Amino acid sequence: MGKIYTTNDILKNLNSQNITVSNFSKNSQFYTLMQHLPNQISVFLGAVKLLEDVKRESSCQKILHVHDVSSSLLIALLVDIFCKLPLAVQIHGFPIKEQYIKLSIVNSSLAKFVWFLTKIWHTMVVNFIKNNSVIVLVNNSEVKSFYESCGLSPSQIKIISSAIDLKEYEEKVLSQTDALTRLGIGKFNGEVMIGYVGGLRQEKNVGRLIKAFRDCLKNETGVKAKLLIIGDGPLYRHLKEEVNECNLRNYVFFLGFIPEAYRFLNAIDIFVLPSLSEGSPISLIEAMAAGKAIIASNIPSIREIVRHGEEAILVNPHNVEELKQAILLLYNNPDLRVKLGNGAKERAKLYDINKVYGEILKLYEELARRKAKNTLQ
């Protein structure tokens, strides 16, 4: 039987097949202007490690499944020089759009130069994929359409959404009392907890969430609420300073990075995801599974997951006033919160690991068949 080498536990249920997958994903805590470009040290060490794995497992079919189009893809290209293996490239989110958002905020010559390098690298990646039998996995139709406009064949691109293990999720999620106690947050009678879970980067748009929350407290009388922010990133210090300047330190709580943060979602009454760009956000699916009332950005990727008025309230992520009004709508309507939460929990069943990752298994089988056919020829 084959083995699956992966940093992602959700692929464990594929190991019944005679296929070995070397699965490399980036897990850096540092977000720099060069985030979406290859890192030379990572490429060298990754290529050495991958070649060792390929050599060690010589008795079964192998597939390379890489999880970005920067260092991991370059590693795969180097390994391909020595051993021709079927290749699947999974693009999480919309990296070139996220890079553009980040660099457009940093108005400097360095940012312009990095964007120039990014476009060159992107062109090289697209040309390689176009001219080789590479399968590309994307999270949503928006990204698929973008790469088709770049010249990739629709048959090369497969949409695979994010997924969670609903059974494991239900077993591990904490009650509201336990979650608040472990977070060290007190909740007073009638107080509504608003929460965000995710990275603190430009494309996540958390600054506008803080402004909308500030306006809720400032312009509306009698609002009793707190904002819980779970996550870390390069904007952490800047956002904390903004909260202090607005005199919100007693209302906004930065809880940092928390492993398995979904376990604490019952501490939240209203979940907000104000992103400017997303792929298929795990945090949104986890909030759905928790039955949370959700406010999210009205952008293509999120509209594929939740529907306005059915599982979430969708807002223009650039409009602070619209986000504020959505928060007040749910704050003042507990019944609507319950309705949206129930709808979201039901829809979360579409994103169960056993449903979604069967599609990846089919992809691996297809790649293995292609390799066998090419070998015979």
C-alpha positions as CSV (number, residue, x, y, z in Angstrom):
1,M,0.0,0.0,0.0
2,G,1.1,3.5,-0.6
3,K,1.7,6.2,2.0
4,I,0.6,9.8,2.0
5,Y,3.2,12.4,3.1
6,T,1.2,15.4,4.2
7,T,1.1,18.2,6.8
8,N,-2.7,18.2,6.4
9,D,-4.6,15.6,8.5
10,I,-7.6,15.9,6.3
11,L,-5.9,13.9,3.6
12,K,-5.4,10.9,5.9
13,N,-8.5,9.2,4.7
14,L,-7.0,8.9,1.2
15,N,-4.3,6.4,2.3
16,S,-6.2,3.4,1.3
17,Q,-5.1,3.9,-2.3
18,N,-1.8,2.8,-3.8
19,I,-0.7,6.4,-4.3
20,T,2.0,8.4,-2.5
21,V,1.5,12.1,-2.3
22,S,4.2,14.5,-1.1
23,N,2.2,17.4,0.2
24,F,4.1,20.7,0.8
25,S,2.4,23.8,2.1
26,K,3.8,27.0,3.4
27,N,3.4,27.8,7.1
28,S,5.4,30.9,7.6
29,Q,4.7,33.4,10.4
30,F,6.3,36.2,8.5
31,Y,4.4,38.1,5.9
32,T,6.7,40.2,3.7
33,L,6.5,41.9,0.4
34,M,8.0,38.8,-1.1
35,Q,5.4,36.5,0.2
36,H,4.2,35.2,-3.2
37,L,7.6,34.8,-4.7
38,P,9.9,31.8,-4.3
39,N,12.3,31.7,-1.3
40,Q,15.7,30.3,-2.3
41,I,16.5,28.5,1.0
42,S,13.0,27.0,1.2
43,V,13.3,25.8,-2.4
44,F,16.8,24.1,-1.9
45,L,15.8,22.4,1.4
46,G,12.4,21.4,0.1
47,A,13.9,19.9,-3.1
48,V,16.4,17.8,-1.1
49,K,13.7,16.6,1.3
50,L,11.3,15.7,-1.5
51,L,14.0,13.8,-3.5
52,E,14.7,11.8,-0.4
53,D,11.1,10.9,0.0
54,V,10.7,9.9,-3.6
55,K,13.8,7.7,-3.4
56,R,12.7,6.1,-0.2
57,E,9.3,5.1,-1.5
58,S,10.2,3.4,-4.7
59,S,7.6,0.7,-4.8
60,C,4.4,2.6,-5.5
61,Q,3.0,5.3,-7.8
62,K,3.8,8.9,-6.7
63,I,2.1,12.2,-7.2
64,L,3.3,15.7,-6.3
65,H,0.6,17.9,-4.8
66,V,1.9,21.4,-4.1
67,H,0.0,24.1,-2.3
68,D,1.2,27.3,-3.7
69,V,2.6,28.8,-6.9
70,S,5.9,30.1,-5.4
71,S,8.4,28.1,-3.5
72,S,6.5,24.8,-3.5
73,L,5.9,24.9,-7.2
74,L,9.6,25.7,-7.9
75,I,10.5,22.7,-5.7
76,A,8.3,20.5,-7.8
77,L,9.8,21.8,-11.0
78,L,13.3,21.0,-9.8
79,V,12.3,17.5,-8.7
80,D,10.7,17.0,-12.1
81,I,14.2,17.3,-13.7
82,F,15.3,14.1,-11.9
83,C,12.0,12.1,-11.8
84,K,9.0,12.8,-13.9
85,L,5.9,12.7,-11.6
86,P,2.3,13.6,-12.1
87,L,1.7,17.1,-10.7
88,A,-1.2,18.8,-9.1
89,V,-1.0,22.5,-8.1
90,Q,-3.4,23.8,-5.5
91,I,-3.9,27.5,-5.4
92,H,-5.3,28.6,-2.0
93,G,-7.2,31.9,-2.1
94,F,-6.4,34.4,-4.9
95,P,-2.7,35.0,-4.3
96,I,-2.0,37.5,-7.1
97,K,-5.0,39.6,-6.1
98,E,-4.0,39.5,-2.4
99,Q,-0.5,40.6,-3.4
100,Y,-1.9,43.5,-5.4
101,I,-4.0,44.6,-2.5
102,K,-1.0,44.5,-0.2
103,L,1.4,46.2,-2.5
104,S,-1.1,48.9,-3.5
105,I,-1.2,50.1,0.1
106,V,2.6,50.3,0.3
107,N,3.3,53.2,-2.0
108,S,7.1,52.8,-2.6
109,S,9.6,51.9,-5.3
110,L,10.3,48.6,-3.6
111,A,6.6,47.7,-3.7
112,K,6.4,48.5,-7.4
113,F,9.6,46.4,-8.1
114,V,8.1,43.5,-6.2
115,W,4.9,43.8,-8.2
116,F,7.0,43.7,-11.4
117,L,8.7,40.5,-10.2
118,T,5.4,39.0,-9.2
119,K,3.9,39.6,-12.7
120,I,7.0,38.0,-14.3
121,W,6.8,35.0,-12.0
122,H,3.1,34.6,-12.6
123,T,3.6,34.6,-16.3
124,M,6.3,31.9,-16.0
125,V,4.0,29.8,-13.9
126,V,1.1,30.1,-16.3
127,N,3.3,29.2,-19.3
128,F,4.6,26.2,-17.5
129,I,1.2,24.9,-16.5
130,K,-0.2,25.6,-20.0
131,N,2.5,23.6,-21.7
132,N,2.5,20.6,-19.3
133,S,0.0,18.1,-18.1
134,V,-0.5,19.9,-14.8
135,I,-3.9,19.9,-13.0
136,V,-4.7,23.1,-11.1
137,L,-7.0,23.1,-8.1
138,V,-8.6,26.4,-7.1
139,N,-11.1,27.3,-4.4
140,N,-13.8,29.1,-6.4
141,S,-15.1,30.1,-9.8
142,E,-13.6,33.6,-9.6
143,V,-10.1,32.2,-9.5
144,K,-10.9,29.6,-12.2
145,S,-12.2,32.3,-14.5
146,F,-9.0,34.4,-13.9
147,Y,-6.7,31.5,-14.9
148,E,-8.8,30.7,-17.9
149,S,-8.4,34.3,-19.0
150,C,-4.6,33.8,-18.7
151,G,-4.8,31.0,-21.2
152,L,-5.2,27.8,-19.2
153,S,-7.6,25.2,-20.6
154,P,-10.8,24.8,-18.5
155,S,-10.1,21.1,-18.4
156,Q,-6.9,21.7,-16.5
157,I,-8.6,23.6,-13.7
158,K,-10.7,21.9,-11.0
159,I,-12.7,23.7,-8.3
160,I,-12.2,22.1,-4.8
161,S,-13.6,24.0,-1.9
162,S,-12.2,24.0,1.6
163,A,-13.6,21.4,4.0
164,I,-13.7,20.5,7.7
165,D,-14.3,17.3,9.6
166,L,-17.8,18.0,10.9
167,K,-17.7,15.0,13.3
168,E,-14.4,16.0,14.9
169,Y,-15.6,19.6,15.0
170,E,-18.7,18.7,16.9
171,E,-16.7,16.7,19.4
172,K,-14.1,19.4,20.1
173,V,-16.1,22.7,20.1
174,L,-16.5,24.2,23.6
175,S,-19.6,25.5,25.2
176,Q,-20.1,29.3,25.4
177,T,-19.3,29.3,29.2
178,D,-16.1,27.2,28.7
179,A,-15.0,29.2,25.7
180,L,-15.3,32.5,27.4
181,T,-13.7,31.2,30.6
182,R,-10.7,29.9,28.8
183,L,-10.3,33.1,26.8
184,G,-10.5,35.1,30.0
185,I,-13.4,37.2,28.7
186,G,-16.4,38.2,30.9
187,K,-19.8,38.5,29.4
188,F,-22.4,40.6,31.1
189,N,-26.2,40.2,30.9
190,G,-27.5,41.3,27.5
191,E,-24.0,41.8,26.0
192,V,-23.4,40.6,22.5
193,M,-20.1,39.1,21.4
194,I,-18.9,40.0,17.9
195,G,-15.9,38.0,16.6
196,Y,-13.4,37.7,13.8
197,V,-11.1,34.7,13.3
198,G,-8.2,34.9,10.8
199,G,-5.0,36.6,9.7
200,L,-4.3,40.3,10.4
201,R,-3.3,41.3,6.9
202,Q,-4.4,44.0,4.5
203,E,-6.7,41.9,2.5
204,K,-8.5,40.7,5.6
205,N,-9.8,44.3,6.1
206,V,-10.0,44.1,9.9
207,G,-9.4,47.8,10.2
208,R,-12.8,48.6,8.7
209,L,-14.4,46.1,11.1
210,I,-12.9,48.0,14.0
211,K,-14.2,51.3,12.6
212,A,-17.7,49.9,12.1
213,F,-17.7,48.5,15.7
214,R,-16.5,51.9,17.0
215,D,-19.4,53.6,15.2
216,C,-21.9,51.2,16.7
217,L,-20.8,52.1,20.2
218,K,-20.3,55.8,19.4
219,N,-23.5,56.6,17.4
220,E,-26.0,54.2,18.9
221,T,-27.2,54.5,22.5
222,G,-27.5,51.4,24.7
223,V,-25.3,49.1,22.6
224,K,-23.6,46.5,24.9
225,A,-21.1,44.6,22.8
226,K,-17.5,43.4,22.7
227,L,-15.3,42.6,19.7
228,L,-13.1,39.5,19.9
229,I,-10.3,39.3,17.4
230,I,-8.6,35.9,17.1
231,G,-5.5,35.8,14.9
232,D,-2.1,37.3,14.2
233,G,-0.3,38.9,11.4
234,P,1.8,42.0,10.3
235,L,-1.0,44.4,11.2
236,Y,-1.4,43.2,14.8
237,R,0.4,46.2,16.4
238,H,-1.1,48.8,14.0
239,L,-4.6,47.6,14.8
240,K,-4.0,47.6,18.5
241,E,-2.8,51.1,18.3
242,E,-5.9,52.1,16.4
243,V,-8.1,50.5,19.1
244,N,-6.2,52.5,21.8
245,E,-6.6,55.7,19.9
246,C,-10.3,55.2,19.6
247,N,-10.5,54.4,23.4
248,L,-11.9,51.0,22.7
249,R,-9.4,48.9,24.8
250,N,-12.2,47.9,27.1
251,Y,-14.4,46.7,24.2
252,V,-12.0,45.2,21.7
253,F,-9.8,42.2,22.7
254,F,-6.9,40.9,20.6
255,L,-6.5,37.2,21.6
256,G,-3.6,36.4,19.2
257,F,-3.2,33.2,17.3
258,I,-5.0,30.3,18.9
259,P,-4.5,26.7,17.7
260,E,-7.8,25.1,16.7
261,A,-9.6,28.5,17.2
262,Y,-12.9,27.0,16.0
263,R,-13.2,25.4,19.4
264,F,-13.9,28.9,20.8
265,L,-16.5,30.0,18.3
266,N,-19.4,29.6,20.8
267,A,-17.9,32.6,22.7
268,I,-19.2,34.6,19.7
269,D,-22.7,35.6,18.9
270,I,-22.0,37.3,15.6
271,F,-19.2,36.2,13.3
272,V,-17.8,38.8,10.9
273,L,-15.6,38.1,7.9
274,P,-14.9,41.5,6.2
275,S,-12.3,40.3,3.7
276,L,-11.5,42.1,0.4
277,S,-10.3,38.8,-1.1
278,E,-10.8,35.2,-0.1
279,G,-10.5,31.7,-1.6
280,S,-12.7,29.3,0.3
281,P,-12.2,30.5,3.9
282,I,-12.1,27.7,6.5
283,S,-13.0,30.2,9.3
284,L,-16.3,30.9,7.5
285,I,-17.1,27.2,7.1
286,E,-16.3,26.7,10.8
287,A,-18.5,29.5,11.8
288,M,-21.3,28.0,9.7
289,A,-20.8,24.6,11.4
290,A,-21.1,26.3,14.8
291,G,-24.4,27.8,13.8
292,K,-23.2,31.4,14.1
293,A,-25.0,34.4,12.8
294,I,-22.6,35.6,10.0
295,I,-21.8,38.9,8.4
296,A,-19.4,38.5,5.4
297,S,-18.2,40.4,2.4
298,N,-20.3,40.5,-0.7
299,I,-17.5,39.2,-3.0
300,P,-17.7,36.3,-5.5
301,S,-15.8,33.7,-3.4
302,I,-18.0,34.2,-0.4
303,R,-21.2,34.3,-2.4
304,E,-20.4,30.7,-3.5
305,I,-20.5,29.6,0.1
306,V,-23.3,31.6,1.7
307,R,-26.4,33.4,0.4
308,H,-27.5,36.8,1.5
309,G,-30.5,36.6,3.9
310,E,-30.3,32.8,4.0
311,E,-27.1,31.9,5.8
312,A,-25.5,35.3,6.2
313,I,-25.8,39.1,5.8
314,L,-23.5,40.1,2.9
315,V,-22.0,43.6,2.8
316,N,-19.7,45.8,0.7
317,P,-16.4,45.3,2.4
318,H,-15.3,48.9,1.5
319,N,-18.3,50.5,3.2
320,V,-17.9,51.0,6.9
321,E,-21.5,52.3,7.3
322,E,-23.0,49.2,5.6
323,L,-21.0,46.9,7.9
324,K,-22.1,49.0,10.9
325,Q,-25.7,48.7,9.9
326,A,-25.4,44.9,9.4
327,I,-23.9,44.6,12.9
328,L,-26.8,46.6,14.4
329,L,-29.3,44.6,12.5
330,L,-28.2,41.4,14.0
331,Y,-27.5,43.0,17.4
332,N,-31.1,44.1,17.6
333,N,-32.6,40.9,16.2
334,P,-31.9,37.7,18.2
335,D,-34.5,35.8,16.1
336,L,-32.7,36.7,12.9
337,R,-29.4,35.6,14.4
338,V,-31.0,32.2,15.2
339,K,-32.5,31.9,11.7
340,L,-29.2,32.7,9.9
341,G,-27.3,30.4,12.3
342,N,-29.6,27.5,11.6
343,G,-29.3,28.0,7.9
344,A,-25.6,28.3,8.0
345,K,-25.2,25.1,10.1
346,E,-27.3,23.1,7.6
347,R,-25.3,24.5,4.6
348,A,-22.0,23.6,6.3
349,K,-22.8,19.9,5.6
350,L,-21.9,20.6,2.0
351,Y,-18.3,21.2,3.2
352,D,-17.8,18.1,5.2
353,I,-14.4,16.5,4.6
354,N,-15.9,13.2,3.5
355,K,-17.8,14.9,0.7
356,V,-15.2,17.4,-0.6
357,Y,-12.0,15.4,-0.4
358,G,-13.5,12.5,-2.3
359,E,-13.0,14.8,-5.3
360,I,-9.3,15.0,-4.6
361,L,-9.1,11.2,-4.4
362,K,-10.7,11.1,-7.9
363,L,-8.1,13.6,-9.1
364,Y,-5.2,11.5,-7.8
365,E,-6.7,8.4,-9.5
366,E,-7.0,10.4,-12.8
367,L,-3.3,11.6,-12.5
368,A,-2.2,8.0,-11.8
369,R,-4.0,6.7,-14.8
370,R,-2.5,9.4,-17.1
371,K,1.0,8.5,-15.8
372,A,0.4,4.8,-16.5
373,K,-0.9,5.5,-20.0
374,N,2.1,7.8,-20.8
375,T,4.5,5.1,-19.5
376,L,2.9,2.4,-21.8
377,Q,3.2,4.7,-24.8
